[in-house]
């Protein structure tokens, strides 16, 4: 193999590696997900959608259309927490733990006994 062929092969390999790293793990630049909660413990979630609209719709369908609180995110994790007193919070994060911790902290600012109701990751 000539020097030029080695250089060309290395360039192609570099582009393949860096190109894949710039896209989300789902293969799109933006990997949309959503989390949703509704009355009587209804929850829904979605992940790895090419559009925000699709992620939102799938999360709503997951809770039979009754979820009123829906939050979307991309290339991240999302979580919703709620308390027995009606308080709730939501957050995104790079990891499931980050999103859950943020949601619990936000909910805890407004109420007590907060628990994670739903989470999803769409990195």
C-alpha positions in Angstrom: 0.0 0.0 0.0 1.4 3.4 -0.9 1.8 6.3 1.5 -1.2 8.0 -0.1 -3.4 4.9 0.4 -2.4 4.7 4.1 -3.2 8.4 4.5 -6.6 8.0 2.7 -7.5 4.9 4.8 -6.6 6.8 8.1 -8.6 9.8 7.0 -11.7 7.7 6.3 -11.3 5.9 9.6 -11.0 9.2 11.5 -14.1 10.6 9.8 -16.1 7.5 10.6 -15.1 7.7 14.3 -15.6 11.4 14.8 -18.8 11.5 12.7 -20.4 8.7 14.8 -19.3 10.5 18.0 -21.1 13.7 17.0 -24.5 11.9 16.5 -26.5 10.6 19.4 -26.4 6.9 20.2 -29.7 6.4 18.4 -28.0 7.5 15.1 -29.6 10.9 14.9 -28.1 14.2 15.8 -30.9 14.7 18.3 -32.3 11.6 20.0 -35.6 12.8 21.5 -37.2 11.3 24.6 -40.1 12.2 26.9 -41.5 11.4 30.3 -45.1 11.9 31.3 -47.3 11.5 34.4 -51.0 11.7 35.0 -53.7 10.9 37.5 -53.9 7.7 39.5 -50.3 6.7 38.8 -50.4 6.8 35.0 -47.0 7.2 33.4 -45.5 7.1 30.0 -42.1 7.5 28.5 -40.2 7.4 25.2 -36.7 7.4 23.9 -34.6 7.4 20.7 -37.1 9.3 18.5 -36.0 11.5 15.6 -38.4 14.3 16.4 -39.7 15.9 19.6 -43.3 15.5 18.4 -42.9 11.7 18.1 -41.3 11.4 21.5 -44.1 13.4 23.1 -46.8 11.4 21.3 -45.4 8.0 22.3 -45.1 9.1 26.0 -48.8 10.2 25.9 -49.8 6.9 24.3 -47.9 5.1 27.1 -50.3 6.5 29.7 -53.4 6.0 27.6 -53.7 9.7 26.8 -54.4 10.8 30.3 -51.0 12.3 31.2 -51.1 16.1 31.6 -47.5 16.6 32.5 -45.2 15.8 29.6 -41.6 16.9 29.4 -39.3 16.3 26.4 -35.5 16.2 26.2 -32.8 15.2 23.7 -29.5 13.4 24.1 -30.0 13.1 27.8 -32.1 11.4 30.5 -35.2 12.9 32.0 -37.2 12.1 35.2 -40.4 13.3 36.9 -40.9 13.1 40.7 -44.0 13.8 42.7 -45.0 14.0 46.3 -48.2 12.9 48.1 -49.1 16.6 48.6 -49.3 17.3 44.9 -45.8 18.7 44.5 -43.8 17.7 41.5 -40.5 18.3 39.8 -38.7 17.3 36.7 -35.1 17.4 35.5 -32.7 16.3 32.8 -29.2 15.0 33.2 -26.4 13.2 31.4 -27.3 10.0 33.4 -30.4 8.4 34.9 -29.0 9.3 38.4 -28.5 12.9 37.5 -32.0 13.3 36.1 -33.6 11.5 39.1 -31.6 13.5 41.6 -32.6 16.8 39.9 -36.3 15.8 39.8 -36.3 14.8 43.5 -34.5 18.1 44.4 -37.0 20.2 42.5 -40.0 18.4 43.9 -38.6 18.6 47.4 -38.5 22.4 47.1 -42.3 22.4 46.9 -43.4 19.4 49.0 -42.4 16.3 50.9 -42.1 12.6 50.4 -41.2 12.9 46.7 -40.6 9.8 44.7 -39.5 9.2 41.1 -42.6 8.4 39.0 -41.0 7.9 35.6 -37.6 8.2 33.9 -36.1 7.6 30.5 -32.8 8.1 28.7 -32.3 9.0 25.1 -28.6 9.6 24.7 
